[in-house]
Amino acid sequence: MKHFLRVVSQFLVFLYCKCLWRGLKFVVRKLTGRCELQRICYNNKPGACRTLKIESSLRHSKHELLQSALSVHPDAVEKTIDDIMTLKKINPDTNPQLGISLQASLFQVVGYRGLVAEVEKLRREPYDSENPDHEQMLMKLWRELCPDSPLTGRVSKQWCEIGFQGNDPKTDFRGMGLLGLQNLLYFAEHDKATALQVLHDSLQPKHSKMSKAEWEKKNLDKAIGFSFAIVGINITDLAYCMLVSGALKTHLYNVAPEMPSLLHFQQTFCYLMQEFHRFWIEEDPCDIMEFNRVRSKFHKKVLRQLRNPDMTLCPHFSASDLHLVNL
């Protein structure tokens, strides 16, 4: 009985707060002469700060048209904006900037949704050694990372040199599918200097504060950094999880003027690889068995950064044709 009364009281409080909020919005509109969408567009700068609020406003609207605006096809965005202006009785001639701002934000929202679908499709596509396109990407990854060391064979222990677990890399792509390979290849091609540095460091003895004498005394002659390719696939998983959860909206809404694309996601992966490499060295773990702890701590750090609506994860490489800067 007590549980039932508690549930009823919580429900009544929820209804009261909801009615109070709607009443407050009604009063504010009467006082300002502007609807909630107008106030958001006029009082917030372009980027995540504005788009996240517009997205929330549309999702929680009581009008079906506004709710459905979040799931329209990109080709229907302009018409949807016209319908919203009509519904809200806003004259586009006297409020030209409103339509432009709404359109830009709505493109970001539907673009993010499309990016999630595209990334999910790549993740679900398994690596197929019988597919010549897949094999070509894998061979290109080797050439980018080891240009002076030709492979002795398709199945070879040499794959361990770039951080795969066994003689055939295809088994390591099971978790992230083709997405893992594409991210690694993009990193090796477009941020080559950093990729080669990370690979080089991963093959060295553990970054440690111990002196050389202490190192030799403990007989620590093995490389206990991390496996480059396996970590890349793992960081792909981290980026994927943040994308699906919506955590990357802050970053992507700030760097993509309109629709976030796979290119934005791949450049975010490059940033995460670079930063994880630095974070691993700073954490100075005892061995690879601490990988999950370090990864979890790194993940929490990035999530904290993304709580700032002005945050942009900024890859350092100049090859980018995107304006990835802090707003």
PyMOL commands that set and color helices and strands:
alter all, ss='L'
color gray80, all
select helices_A, chain A and resi 2-32+36-43+48-59+64-71+74-87+96-124+132-145+157-162+169-173+177-190+192-202+212-217+228-245+249-255+262-283+288-306
alter helices_A, ss='H'
color red, helices_A
deselect
rebuild
show_as cartoon
